[in-house]
Amino acid sequence: MEEIKIYCENTGKYDKVPMGSTLKELSDRICPSINAKCGSGMPVLAALVDRKLVSLDYKVINPHNVEFIGYDHPDGRRTYIRSLCFVLQNVIREMYPDKVLAIDYSLPSGLYCEIRELAPMEDGRPHVYFVTDDELEKIEAKMREMVEADLQYGKTMMSIDECEKLFGANHQTEKVNLLKTLGRYHYNVYFLDGHADTFYGPLAPSTGCLKTFNLAGFNDGFCLQYPMDGDYDKVLPMKRQSKLATALKGHSDWCSIMGVRGVGSLNNKVLSGEIIDLINLSEALHERKYADIADQIYERRGSVKIVFIAGPSSSGKTSTSKRLALQCRILGLNPKVIELDNYFVDREFTPRDENGEYDFECLGAMDLKLLGQQLNDLLAGKEVEIPRFDFKEGRKFFEGNMMQLHEKDILIMEGIHALNPAMIPDVDSSKVFRVYASALTSLSIDENNNISTSDNRMLRRMIRDNRARGINPENTIAMWQSVRRGENRNIFPFQENADAVFNSAHIFELPVLKYYAEPLLRRISPSSPAYTEAKRMLKFLDYIVALTPAEIAAIPPTSILREFIDGQTL
């Protein structure tokens, strides 16, 4: 039998395998588990073949570079989570055949799931079946039985007509809607223990890989917890962040009221010419939210003089601060804006990270003493000289920019540490109103495939970086994991300190982002380290129908999306 030469990135060695061998056969022989030496540790979940993500049933018929990946790789984590979702889906189908599972959106502790009745409520919102603690224990026990049985995942190609009948019988109307808009004749369908479903990426070889998970009751549904990034044997800690969860749930319900429960419904709105109406409704919702937050600030005008706005990268914090300022002006307040970036310490005093590089995102990179002193002076009615930080020179300059707060003045400041009480420990907290802004998309691909809020924000940033800063998409992708680590350290732990949460996600934005991001991603070469991620994002965008330039022109110049795609007049 002819042999194929394979280079394994994990072992750093070439190996010869019979033509037609599967990657599972190869990994069992030379790399049974993932660690630095491929000797022991977490199981192999999938592989990168010439930097393309594939499942372990991939058959080798040509020479390749192969890297086997486990849970310590972002695509390994996604593979694990998809595979675990299929196990959960199977159990729910068996226990509740007259209901449907919806894996709705990401929480800090895992995925928020609901078991829903087939008929929605009168206003279009889903009718949720409340799961008792007893039932949740039984669901988890059945999932563990499937894991212990080490059942294999299978895959086959089916015609779209067959898929529509199959998933229609499973009550997965959003999956059917999506399949109808893809313009394909055939589709890959996964099977597990006699049940079928679709997933937008490879699955693990078998359920025996999925040892670590937990189900925890949460609001009307429950949270599917999976392993921590740094500890494969422990699930994510349970964080009941009620303000964040309320914002996500509110957006999910609003999407349902608008008749957009997934990407398939959204595609239908685009294809039927209804998208401009949806743009107008979504923008009106944002305006209403801005006005509501401004009303809360106005109600506390006797005490509140400072508004802090924080949020992760590409959440639209700049637009949020400007739109909020407009709403405050309507109420008779006089907002003044200071950038927290002007309060960096001089470069020579900037702390360094574990690699010896300047850590501009840590709290110690800010001149907290000067910030606290000036805020207290402003609250006392004194006039202060606001600094300007020169990033090229790496130091502050005082150039006579004087400020004083009068009776109707409020100060608006935006920055990554704005929700951290340690930033201004000596400032009276009753004088401060805190806003958390983030693109908390609750739109899902279909019933059991949610959309990552991180992916949404990365697309926003990629478009803006390329347009306004001359940064190519490869660099945006390369630094995204570092950005995410900074958010996990400096922003997400303080979300619940907010007095108000503003969800900057738009129901119509993915078709807009596709129009701008797809050409940028297609330019990334297969030789680039960013190629794997670019291919994943392109596959995700392939399920979305893009807007036309004429439809994009209907987005108002004050829209938060204009901060990223250009054309904003704020």
C-alpha positions as CSV (number, residue, x, y, z in Angstrom):
1,M,0.0,0.0,0.0
2,E,1.3,3.5,-0.9
3,E,2.5,5.5,2.0
4,I,2.2,9.3,2.6
5,K,4.7,11.4,4.3
6,I,3.2,13.5,7.2
7,Y,5.0,16.1,9.3
8,C,3.5,16.3,12.8
9,E,3.9,19.7,14.4
10,N,3.4,18.2,17.9
11,T,6.3,15.8,17.7
12,G,8.5,17.8,15.3
13,K,9.0,14.6,13.2
14,Y,8.0,13.2,9.8
15,D,6.0,10.0,9.7
16,K,4.9,7.7,7.0
17,V,1.3,6.5,7.0
18,P,-0.7,4.3,4.6
19,M,-2.7,6.4,2.1
20,G,-6.3,6.8,3.3
21,S,-5.4,6.6,7.0
22,T,-7.6,8.7,9.2
23,L,-6.1,11.3,11.5
24,K,-7.5,9.4,14.4
25,E,-5.4,6.4,13.5
26,L,-2.4,8.6,13.2
27,S,-3.0,10.4,16.5
28,D,-3.6,7.1,18.3
29,R,-0.2,5.9,17.1
30,I,2.1,8.9,17.5
31,C,0.1,11.5,19.5
32,P,-2.5,9.9,21.8
33,S,-2.9,13.0,23.9
34,I,-1.9,16.6,24.0
35,N,1.0,18.2,25.9
36,A,4.4,19.5,25.0
37,K,5.7,16.0,24.2
38,C,2.5,14.3,23.2
39,G,2.9,11.8,25.9
40,S,0.0,12.3,28.4
41,G,-2.6,14.9,29.2
42,M,-5.8,16.0,27.6
43,P,-7.3,14.0,24.7
44,V,-6.8,15.0,21.0
45,L,-10.1,16.6,19.9
46,A,-9.4,17.7,16.3
47,A,-6.5,18.7,14.0
48,L,-5.1,21.4,11.8
49,V,-4.1,20.1,8.4
50,D,-2.0,22.8,6.6
51,R,-3.6,25.2,9.1
52,K,-7.2,24.2,8.2
53,L,-9.4,22.8,11.0
54,V,-10.6,19.3,10.4
55,S,-12.1,16.4,12.4
56,L,-10.1,13.3,13.2
57,D,-12.0,11.2,10.6
58,Y,-10.2,13.2,7.9
59,K,-8.4,10.8,5.5
60,V,-4.9,11.4,4.5
61,I,-4.3,11.0,0.8
62,N,-1.6,13.7,0.2
63,P,1.5,14.9,2.2
64,H,0.5,17.4,4.9
65,N,1.6,19.3,7.9
66,V,-0.6,18.1,10.8
67,E,-1.0,19.6,14.2
68,F,-3.2,17.7,16.7
69,I,-5.1,20.0,19.1
70,G,-6.7,19.6,22.5
71,Y,-8.7,21.8,24.8
72,D,-5.7,24.2,25.3
73,H,-6.2,25.4,21.7
74,P,-9.1,27.8,20.9
75,D,-10.4,25.5,18.1
76,G,-10.0,22.5,20.5
77,R,-12.2,24.3,23.0
78,R,-14.8,25.1,20.4
79,T,-14.8,21.4,19.2
80,Y,-15.3,20.2,22.8
81,I,-18.2,22.6,23.4
82,R,-19.9,21.7,20.1
83,S,-19.6,18.0,20.9
84,L,-20.9,18.6,24.4
85,C,-23.9,20.5,23.1
86,F,-24.8,17.5,20.9
87,V,-24.9,15.3,23.9
88,L,-27.2,17.7,25.7
89,Q,-29.4,18.0,22.6
90,N,-29.8,14.2,22.5
91,V,-30.8,14.0,26.1
92,I,-33.3,16.8,25.8
93,R,-34.9,15.1,22.8
94,E,-35.3,11.9,24.6
95,M,-36.7,13.4,27.8
96,Y,-38.8,16.1,26.3
97,P,-39.9,15.0,22.8
98,D,-42.6,17.7,22.5
99,K,-40.2,20.5,23.3
100,V,-37.0,22.0,21.8
101,L,-33.7,22.9,23.3
102,A,-32.3,26.4,22.6
103,I,-28.7,27.1,23.3
104,D,-29.2,30.8,23.4
105,Y,-26.1,32.8,24.3
106,S,-22.7,32.9,26.1
107,L,-22.5,33.7,29.8
108,P,-19.3,34.2,31.9
109,S,-19.9,30.7,33.3
110,G,-20.9,28.8,30.1
111,L,-23.8,28.7,27.7
112,Y,-27.3,29.7,28.6
113,C,-29.9,27.1,27.6
114,E,-33.6,27.0,27.6
115,I,-36.1,24.2,27.0
116,R,-38.9,25.8,25.1
117,E,-42.5,24.9,24.2
118,L,-43.2,24.7,20.5
119,A,-45.6,27.5,20.4
120,P,-44.3,31.0,21.4
121,M,-46.2,33.5,23.6
122,E,-48.5,36.0,21.9
123,D,-45.9,38.7,21.7
124,G,-43.4,36.3,19.9
125,R,-41.2,35.7,22.9
126,P,-40.4,32.0,23.5
127,H,-42.5,30.1,26.0
128,V,-39.9,28.6,28.3
129,Y,-40.4,25.3,30.2
130,F,-39.0,25.8,33.7
131,V,-36.7,22.9,34.6
132,T,-36.6,21.9,38.3
133,D,-33.4,21.0,40.1
134,D,-34.6,17.4,40.1
135,E,-35.0,17.4,36.3
136,L,-31.6,19.1,35.8
137,E,-29.9,16.4,37.9
138,K,-31.6,13.7,35.7
139,I,-30.5,15.5,32.5
140,E,-26.9,15.7,33.7
141,A,-26.9,12.0,34.8
142,K,-28.1,10.9,31.3
143,M,-25.4,13.1,29.7
144,R,-22.7,11.4,31.9
145,E,-24.1,8.0,30.9
146,M,-23.5,9.0,27.2
147,V,-20.0,10.1,28.0
148,E,-19.2,6.9,29.8
149,A,-20.5,4.9,26.9
150,D,-17.9,6.6,24.7
151,L,-20.2,6.9,21.7
152,Q,-18.8,7.8,18.4
153,Y,-19.9,10.8,16.3
154,G,-20.7,10.1,12.7
155,K,-21.1,12.4,9.7
156,T,-22.9,12.0,6.4
157,M,-23.9,14.2,3.4
158,M,-27.7,14.7,2.9
159,S,-29.7,16.6,0.4
160,I,-31.3,19.9,1.5
161,D,-34.7,18.4,1.1
162,E,-33.8,15.5,3.4
163,C,-32.4,18.0,5.9
164,E,-35.5,20.1,5.9
165,K,-37.7,17.1,6.6
166,L,-35.4,15.8,9.3
167,F,-35.0,19.0,11.2
168,G,-38.6,20.0,10.6
169,A,-39.6,16.8,12.4
170,N,-37.2,17.8,15.2
171,H,-39.1,21.2,15.6
172,Q,-35.9,23.1,14.7
173,T,-37.5,25.7,12.6
174,E,-34.6,28.1,12.7
175,K,-32.3,25.4,11.4
176,V,-34.7,24.8,8.5
177,N,-34.9,28.6,7.8
178,L,-31.1,28.7,7.6
179,L,-30.8,25.8,5.3
180,K,-33.3,27.3,2.9
181,T,-31.3,30.5,2.6
182,L,-27.9,28.9,2.0
183,G,-28.4,28.0,-1.7
184,R,-26.9,24.5,-1.4
185,Y,-28.0,21.2,-2.7
186,H,-26.3,19.0,0.0
187,Y,-25.2,19.5,3.6
188,N,-23.1,17.7,6.2
189,V,-25.2,16.2,9.0
190,Y,-23.7,14.8,12.2
191,F,-25.2,11.7,14.0
192,L,-24.9,10.6,17.6
193,D,-26.7,7.6,19.0
194,G,-29.3,7.7,16.3
195,H,-30.0,11.4,16.5
196,A,-29.0,14.0,13.8
197,D,-28.0,17.6,14.0
198,T,-25.8,20.2,12.2
199,F,-22.8,22.0,13.7
200,Y,-20.6,24.6,12.2
201,G,-17.2,23.0,12.8
202,P,-15.8,19.5,13.5
203,L,-16.8,17.4,16.5
204,A,-14.7,15.3,18.8
205,P,-14.1,11.6,17.8
206,S,-16.4,10.3,20.6
207,T,-18.2,11.3,23.7
208,G,-15.6,9.8,26.0
209,C,-13.5,12.9,25.5
210,L,-16.1,15.1,27.3
211,K,-15.4,14.3,31.0
212,T,-15.7,17.8,32.4
213,F,-19.0,19.6,32.4
214,N,-21.8,20.7,34.7
215,L,-25.4,21.9,34.5
216,A,-26.5,24.7,36.9
217,G,-30.0,26.3,37.1
218,F,-30.0,29.9,35.8
219,N,-33.0,32.2,35.5
220,D,-35.7,30.4,33.5
221,G,-33.2,28.0,32.0
222,F,-29.8,26.6,32.9
223,C,-26.1,27.1,32.3
224,L,-24.1,24.4,30.5
225,Q,-20.6,24.7,32.1
226,Y,-17.5,23.4,30.4
227,P,-13.8,23.3,31.3
228,M,-11.8,26.3,32.3
229,D,-9.2,27.5,29.8
230,G,-6.3,26.8,32.1
231,D,-7.6,23.8,33.9
232,Y,-9.1,21.0,31.8
233,D,-10.4,19.1,34.9
234,K,-12.4,21.9,36.3
235,V,-15.5,23.7,35.0
236,L,-15.8,27.4,34.8
237,P,-16.7,29.0,38.1
238,M,-20.4,29.9,38.4
239,K,-20.9,33.7,38.3
240,R,-24.5,34.8,38.6
241,Q,-24.0,38.3,37.0
242,S,-27.7,39.4,37.0
243,K,-27.2,42.7,35.2
244,L,-25.3,41.1,32.3
245,A,-27.8,38.2,32.1
246,T,-30.7,40.6,32.1
247,A,-29.3,42.5,29.2
248,L,-28.6,39.4,27.2
249,K,-32.1,38.0,27.9
250,G,-33.7,41.3,27.0
251,H,-32.0,41.3,23.6
252,S,-32.9,37.7,23.0
253,D,-36.5,38.3,23.7
254,W,-36.5,41.5,21.6
255,C,-35.1,39.5,18.6
256,S,-37.9,37.0,19.0
257,I,-40.5,39.8,19.1
258,M,-39.0,41.1,15.9
259,G,-39.4,37.6,14.4
260,V,-35.6,37.1,14.1
261,R,-34.8,34.1,16.2
262,G,-31.7,33.1,14.3
263,V,-29.5,33.8,11.2
264,G,-32.0,32.0,9.0
265,S,-34.8,34.5,10.0
266,L,-32.4,37.4,9.5
267,N,-31.4,36.1,6.1
268,N,-35.1,36.0,5.2
269,K,-35.5,39.6,6.2
270,V,-32.6,40.6,3.9
271,L,-33.8,38.5,1.0
272,S,-37.4,39.7,1.3
273,G,-36.4,43.4,1.3
274,E,-37.4,44.0,5.0
275,I,-34.0,44.8,6.3
276,I,-34.3,48.6,6.2
277,D,-37.3,48.4,8.4
278,L,-35.3,46.3,10.8
279,I,-32.5,48.7,10.8
280,N,-34.8,51.6,11.7
281,L,-36.4,49.5,14.6
282,S,-33.0,48.5,16.0
283,E,-31.7,52.1,15.9
284,A,-34.9,53.3,17.6
285,L,-34.3,50.7,20.3
286,H,-30.7,52.0,20.9
287,E,-32.1,55.6,21.1
288,R,-34.6,54.5,23.7
289,K,-31.9,52.8,25.7
290,Y,-29.6,55.9,25.6
291,A,-32.6,58.0,26.7
292,D,-33.4,55.6,29.6
293,I,-29.8,55.8,30.9
294,A,-29.8,59.6,30.6
295,D,-33.1,59.6,32.6
296,Q,-31.4,57.6,35.3
297,I,-28.5,60.1,35.5
298,Y,-31.0,63.0,35.5
299,E,-32.9,61.6,38.4
300,R,-29.7,61.5,40.4
301,R,-28.6,65.0,39.3
302,G,-28.5,66.2,42.9
303,S,-25.6,63.9,43.6
304,V,-24.1,62.4,40.4
305,K,-21.5,64.6,38.7
306,I,-19.3,61.9,37.0
307,V,-20.4,59.3,34.5
308,F,-17.9,56.5,33.8
309,I,-18.2,54.3,30.8
310,A,-16.3,51.0,30.4
311,G,-16.5,48.0,28.1
312,P,-14.4,45.5,26.1
313,S,-12.7,46.2,22.8
314,S,-15.0,47.4,19.9
315,S,-18.1,47.7,22.0
316,G,-18.7,51.2,20.7
317,K,-17.7,53.0,23.9
318,T,-16.8,56.2,22.1
319,S,-20.2,56.4,20.3
320,T,-22.0,55.5,23.5
321,S,-20.4,58.4,25.4
322,K,-21.3,60.8,22.6
323,R,-24.9,59.6,22.2
324,L,-25.4,59.6,26.0
325,A,-24.0,63.1,26.1
326,L,-26.6,64.2,23.5
327,Q,-29.5,62.7,25.6
328,C,-28.2,64.4,28.7
329,R,-28.1,67.7,26.9
330,I,-31.8,67.2,25.9
331,L,-32.6,67.0,29.6
332,G,-30.8,70.3,30.3
333,L,-27.5,68.9,31.6
334,N,-24.2,70.1,30.3
335,P,-21.8,67.1,29.7
336,K,-18.1,67.6,29.5
337,V,-15.8,64.8,28.3
338,I,-12.4,63.8,29.5
339,E,-10.4,60.9,28.1
340,L,-9.0,58.6,30.8
341,D,-6.1,57.9,28.5
342,N,-4.7,61.3,29.5
343,Y,-4.0,59.9,32.9
344,F,-1.4,57.4,32.0
345,V,1.8,57.5,34.0
346,D,4.9,58.6,32.1
347,R,6.4,55.8,30.1
348,E,9.3,55.2,32.5
349,F,6.9,54.4,35.3
350,T,4.7,52.0,33.3
351,P,4.7,48.5,34.8
352,R,5.9,45.6,32.7
353,D,4.3,42.2,32.1
354,E,5.7,38.7,32.6
355,N,7.5,39.1,29.2
356,G,9.1,42.3,30.1
357,E,6.9,44.3,27.8
358,Y,5.1,47.5,28.9
359,D,1.6,46.6,30.3
360,F,-0.5,49.6,29.3
361,E,-3.7,47.8,30.3
362,C,-3.0,47.2,34.0
363,L,-4.3,49.6,36.6
364,G,-0.8,50.6,37.6
365,A,-0.3,52.2,34.1
366,M,-2.6,55.0,35.2
367,D,-1.7,58.0,37.4
368,L,-4.3,57.2,40.0
369,K,-3.1,59.8,42.4
370,L,-3.5,62.7,39.9
371,L,-6.8,61.3,38.7
372,G,-8.3,61.0,42.2
373,Q,-7.0,64.5,43.2
374,Q,-8.4,66.2,40.1
375,L,-11.8,64.5,40.4
376,N,-12.2,65.5,44.0
377,D,-11.1,69.1,43.2
378,L,-13.8,69.2,40.4
379,L,-16.4,67.8,42.7
380,A,-15.5,70.5,45.2
381,G,-16.1,73.2,42.5
382,K,-12.4,73.9,42.0
383,E,-10.8,74.6,38.6
384,V,-8.2,72.1,37.5
385,E,-5.7,71.8,34.6
386,I,-6.5,68.7,32.6
387,P,-3.4,66.9,31.2
388,R,-2.8,65.7,27.6
389,F,-0.9,62.5,27.3
390,D,1.4,62.3,24.3
391,F,1.8,58.7,23.3
392,K,4.7,59.4,21.0
393,E,6.7,61.1,23.8
394,G,5.3,58.8,26.5
395,R,4.5,61.5,29.0
396,K,1.9,64.0,30.1
397,F,1.8,67.7,29.2
398,F,-0.1,70.5,30.9
399,E,-1.1,73.1,28.2
400,G,-3.6,75.3,30.0
401,N,-6.7,73.1,29.4
402,M,-8.7,74.3,32.4
403,M,-11.9,72.8,33.6
404,Q,-14.5,73.5,36.3
405,L,-17.8,71.8,37.0
406,H,-20.8,74.1,37.5
407,E,-24.3,73.2,38.7
408,K,-25.6,71.6,35.5
409,D,-22.3,70.1,34.4
410,I,-21.6,66.4,34.4
411,L,-18.2,64.8,33.6
412,I,-18.2,61.8,31.2
413,M,-15.1,59.6,31.1
414,E,-14.5,56.4,29.2
415,G,-11.8,53.8,29.8
416,I,-11.2,50.1,30.5
417,H,-10.9,50.5,34.3
418,A,-13.9,52.7,34.7
419,L,-15.9,50.1,36.6
420,N,-13.0,49.1,38.9
421,P,-13.5,50.8,42.3
422,A,-9.8,50.6,42.9
423,M,-9.3,53.3,40.2
424,I,-10.8,56.0,42.4
425,P,-10.8,54.7,45.9
426,D,-10.8,58.1,47.5
427,V,-13.7,59.6,45.4
428,D,-17.2,59.6,46.8
429,S,-18.9,56.7,44.9
430,S,-22.4,58.4,45.3
431,K,-21.1,61.1,42.9
432,V,-20.4,58.5,40.2
433,F,-22.7,56.8,37.7
434,R,-21.2,53.8,35.9
435,V,-22.2,52.4,32.5
436,Y,-21.1,49.1,31.1
437,A,-21.3,49.0,27.3
438,S,-20.7,45.8,25.2
439,A,-21.9,44.2,22.0
440,L,-24.0,41.5,23.8
441,T,-25.4,39.7,20.7
442,S,-28.1,37.2,21.6
443,L,-28.7,36.2,18.0
444,S,-27.9,32.5,17.3
445,I,-27.1,30.7,14.1
446,D,-29.9,28.3,14.9
447,E,-31.4,26.5,17.9
448,N,-28.2,24.8,19.1
449,N,-25.4,27.0,17.7
450,N,-24.9,30.3,19.4
451,I,-22.9,33.3,18.1
452,S,-19.9,34.4,20.1
453,T,-20.0,38.0,21.3
454,S,-16.2,38.0,21.0
455,D,-16.4,37.0,17.3
456,N,-18.8,39.9,16.7
457,R,-16.5,42.4,18.3
458,M,-13.4,41.1,16.5
459,L,-15.1,41.7,13.2
460,R,-16.0,45.2,14.2
461,R,-12.4,45.8,15.3
462,M,-10.9,44.3,12.1
463,I,-12.9,46.6,9.9
464,R,-12.1,49.7,11.9
465,D,-8.4,48.8,12.3
466,N,-8.1,48.4,8.6
467,R,-10.1,51.5,7.6
468,A,-8.9,54.0,10.2
469,R,-5.6,52.8,11.5
470,G,-4.1,51.0,8.5
471,I,-3.8,47.7,10.5
472,N,-4.1,44.6,8.4
473,P,-6.6,41.8,9.4
474,E,-3.7,39.4,10.2
475,N,-2.4,41.8,12.9
476,T,-5.9,42.2,14.4
477,I,-6.3,38.5,14.6
478,A,-2.8,38.0,16.0
479,M,-3.4,40.4,18.9
480,W,-7.0,39.4,19.6
481,Q,-6.1,36.7,22.2
482,S,-4.0,39.3,24.1
483,V,-6.9,41.7,24.0
484,R,-9.2,39.1,25.4
485,R,-6.8,38.3,28.2
486,G,-6.7,42.0,29.1
487,E,-10.5,42.1,29.1
488,N,-10.7,39.0,31.4
489,R,-8.4,40.6,33.8
490,N,-9.4,44.3,33.8
491,I,-13.1,44.5,32.6
492,F,-15.2,41.4,32.9
493,P,-14.7,41.0,36.7
494,F,-16.2,44.4,37.3
495,Q,-19.3,44.3,35.0
496,E,-21.8,44.0,37.9
497,N,-20.5,47.3,39.4
498,A,-22.4,49.1,36.6
499,D,-25.5,51.2,37.4
500,A,-26.7,50.6,33.8
501,V,-25.8,48.2,31.0
502,F,-26.0,49.3,27.4
503,N,-26.1,46.6,24.8
504,S,-24.5,48.0,21.7
505,A,-25.3,45.0,19.5
506,H,-27.6,45.5,16.5
507,I,-29.9,42.8,15.2
508,F,-28.9,43.7,11.6
509,E,-25.1,44.1,12.0
510,L,-23.8,40.7,11.0
511,P,-25.0,41.2,7.3
512,V,-23.2,44.6,7.5
513,L,-20.0,43.3,8.9
514,K,-19.9,40.5,6.4
515,Y,-19.9,43.0,3.5
516,Y,-16.8,44.7,4.9
517,A,-15.0,41.8,6.6
518,E,-15.2,39.0,4.0
519,P,-12.9,40.6,1.5
520,L,-10.3,41.4,4.2
521,L,-10.3,37.8,5.5
522,R,-10.0,36.4,2.0
523,R,-6.7,38.3,1.5
524,I,-5.0,36.3,4.3
525,S,-2.5,33.8,2.8
526,P,-2.5,30.1,3.8
527,S,1.1,30.7,5.0
528,S,-0.1,33.2,7.6
529,P,-0.4,32.2,11.2
530,A,-3.8,34.0,11.1
531,Y,-5.1,31.7,8.3
532,T,-6.8,29.1,10.6
533,E,-8.8,31.9,12.3
534,A,-9.6,33.6,9.0
535,K,-11.0,30.3,7.6
536,R,-13.1,29.8,10.7
537,M,-14.5,33.4,10.4
538,L,-15.2,33.0,6.7
539,K,-17.1,29.8,7.3
540,F,-19.2,31.5,9.9
541,L,-19.9,34.5,7.6
542,D,-20.8,32.0,4.8
543,Y,-24.1,31.4,6.6
544,I,-25.1,35.1,6.5
545,V,-26.6,37.0,3.6
546,A,-24.7,40.3,3.2
547,L,-26.4,43.7,2.8
548,T,-25.9,45.7,-0.4
549,P,-24.3,49.2,-0.4
550,A,-27.7,50.7,-0.9
551,E,-29.1,49.0,2.2
552,I,-26.0,49.9,4.2
553,A,-26.6,53.5,3.2
554,A,-29.8,53.4,5.2
555,I,-27.8,53.1,8.5
556,P,-28.0,56.5,10.2
557,P,-24.8,58.6,10.5
558,T,-25.3,58.6,14.3
559,S,-25.4,54.8,14.5
560,I,-22.9,53.0,16.7
561,L,-21.9,50.8,13.6
562,R,-20.7,53.9,11.8
563,E,-17.9,54.0,14.4
564,F,-16.5,50.9,12.6
565,I,-17.7,51.2,9.0
566,D,-17.2,55.0,8.7
567,G,-19.7,57.8,8.0
568,Q,-20.4,58.8,11.5
569,T,-21.4,62.4,12.2
570,L,-21.2,62.5,16.0
